[in-house]
Amino acid sequence: MTLTGLAIALSGAGVLVTGALAVLFLRDPVAGLAQTTHRAEKLPEVMADRYVGMVLLAVGATLYGDLKVIAVLFSVFAYFGFHDAWIYARGGLPIAKHVSAGVAGLIVAIVAMLAMRQGA
């Protein structure tokens, strides 16, 4: 196996593990917190490092300049915003900032997809 093949295989393993955790959190958030040893009282600090990570991903995608990468990344960012809005809406909480974030991510993704289509 080449290093490229190994990198792809390891990435696939990461997809499986992260996917399993995503399913666990979607089905039972309390069990997800327990499995991952996260603590609810530390979530504001955890969110801070998640936002730093998202900024680094966005910087990397922007500097790399690949429209496919930008479209996928900002589609995921849109998902974050819309899913958070849905969670807060179910709790009767304000959603405008999350919907706005979702729309902004969607705009970037759509423009990147249109640019890819235009270049084809």
N, C-alpha and C positions, 0 to 999 in steps of 0.2 A: 504494500500500500504506500502511495506517495504521501508526502506531507499535506498536499492539497486534499487528498482523500481522507486523511486522518482528521484534518481541520473540519471538513464537512461532516464527518461521522460524529466528532465531538460536539459540533454545533447541533446536530440532530438529537444527540443525547440530552443536551441542554433544553431543546424544545420539548422533549418528552417529560423531563423533570418539571420544568416550569409549567407546562400544560397540565400536568397532574395537580400541581399546587393551585393553579387557576381554577380547575374544576372543584377542588376541595373548598377553596374560599367561596366560590359561587354557591355551592351546596350548603355549606355550614361555616360561616365566617369565624365563629368561635373556635371550631375545631382547626380551622386554618391557622388562626393565631397561635393555638397551642402547638400544632405540628411544627410551625416555623419558629417557635419560641419568641414571637413578637409580643410586646406588652402594650396594651391599649394606651397607657399613660405616656408611652414613648413615641406614639404615632406622629405627633407634631415634629419631633426631631427626625424621624424616619422620612417623613414627607420632604423635609429640607434636603436630605441627600438624594431623594428621588428627583426633585426638581433640578438639582445640580447635574444629575445623570442625564436628564432630558435635555438640558442646555448643551452638555457635551456631545450628545448624540446629534442634536440639531447643528451645532458648529461643525462637527465632522461631516455630516451629510452636505452641508452648505459648501464647505471647502472642497470636498470630493467632487461636487458638482454633477453627480449622476442623477438625472431626472427620475429614474426608477426608484432609487434609494430615497430621494426626497418625497416622492409620491407615497411610498409605503410608510415612511416614518411619520409624515404629517397626517396620513389616514389614521394611524394608530393614535396620534395626539388628538385627532377629532373624536375618535372613539372614547378616549379618556374623558374629554369634556362632556360628551353627550351621555355617557354612562353615569358619570358623577351627577349630572343634572337629573337624570332619571331617579337615582338613589335619593337625592335630596327632595325631589318633587313628591316622591312617595311618603316622605316624612313631613310634608307640608312646609318645607324650608325654601328660602330663596334659591333660584336657579339661574338667574340672568348671567352671572359671570361665567358659569360653567357652559351654558349654551353659547355664549359669545366665544369662549375658547374653542368649543367644538366647531363653530362656524368658521373661525379663523383657520384652524387646522384643515378643514375641508376645502377652504378657498385655496390654500397653498397646494394641497394635493390635486385639486382639479386643474389649477393652472399648470402644474408640472405634467399632468396627463395630457392636457391639450398641447403643451409644448412638444411632448413626445410624438403625438399624433401629427403635428405640423411638420416635424422633422422627418417623418416616415415617407 
